[in-house]
Each structure stands twice: as C-alpha cells, then as structure tokens.
Amino acid sequence: MRLITIGEAAKLLSVDPATLRRHETTDGCWIELYGHRIRVHRMSPSPKAQRRFDEAEIYRVLARLAKAR
C-alpha cells in the first residue's frame, strides 16, 4: 500500500484538495466522492492530522468511474 498526500489524491481525481476535505464524513474515516467511498488514513489521532490516501484505492475509484461513463 502506497499512501499519498491529499494534494496528490486531489490531482488524480481532478478536484481541489479543499473538495476532498469538504466531502469527508463526520467521523473522518471516509470521503464520499462521486458516489464512492475513499478511506482516509490519519497520521495521528488528532482531527487536524495529515490525511493520506491509498493510491491503489484512488485508481480503483477512477476505473469504476471510467466504466460508468
């Protein structure tokens, strides 16, 4: 598993990093985007901790979106 920053994830998904932050669920464990859930990995227990995303999971979401089109 390769964890990437919120900026890298946003670039792959073609959205602004603020969009990913805004779509985070209230428990802070998931992001709901385009009807798909993407797990958020926190680097510490703090709510303001840096977010990381599994690169393979981002690519799976992109593949599902491409199939839906």
KOLDREN-131910 format. One record per residue (C-alpha): residue in one letter; x, y, z. Coordinates in steps of 0.5 Angstrom, whole numbers, padded with zeros to 4 digits, always signed. Each point is the difference from the previous one (the first is absolute). Last residue first. Layout:
REM KOLDREN-131910
aXYZ
...
REM end
This chain:
REM KOLDREN-131910
r-0038+0013-0037
a-0002-0005+0006
k+0007-0004-0002
a+0004+0006+0000
l-0003+0002+0007
r+0002-0007+0002
a+0007+0000-0002
l+0001+0007+0004
v-0003-0003+0006
r+0005-0006-0001
y+0006+0005-0001
i-0002+0004+0006
e+0000-0007+0004
a+0007-0001-0003
e+0003+0006+0003
d-0002-0001+0007
f-0002+0007+0003
r+0004+0004+0005
r-0003+0006+0004
q+0004+0004+0005
a-0002+0001+0007
k-0005+0005+0002
p-0005-0005+0003
s+0006-0002+0004
p+0001-0008+0000
s+0006+0001-0004
m+0002-0002-0007
r-0007+0000-0002
h-0002-0005-0006
v-0007+0002-0003
r-0003-0006-0004
i-0004+0002-0006
r-0007-0001-0001
h-0004+0000-0007
g-0006+0004-0002
y+0004+0005-0004
l+0004+0002+0007
e-0001-0002+0007
i+0006+0000+0004
w+0001-0004+0005
c+0003-0001+0007
g-0001+0007+0003
d-0006-0002+0004
t-0004+0006-0003
t+0001-0003-0007
e+0005+0004-0004
h-0003+0003-0006
r+0002+0007+0002
r+0008-0002+0001
l+0000-0003-0007
t-0003+0006-0003
a+0005+0004+0003
p+0005-0004-0003
d-0002+0002-0007
v-0003-0005-0005
s+0003-0004-0006
l+0000-0006+0004
l+0007-0002-0001
k+0002+0008+0002
a-0005-0001+0006
a+0004-0006+0002
e+0007+0003-0001
g-0002+0006+0004
i-0003-0004+0006
t+0006-0004+0000
i+0001-0007-0002
l+0001-0006+0004
r+0003-0006-0004
m-0003-0007+0002
REM end
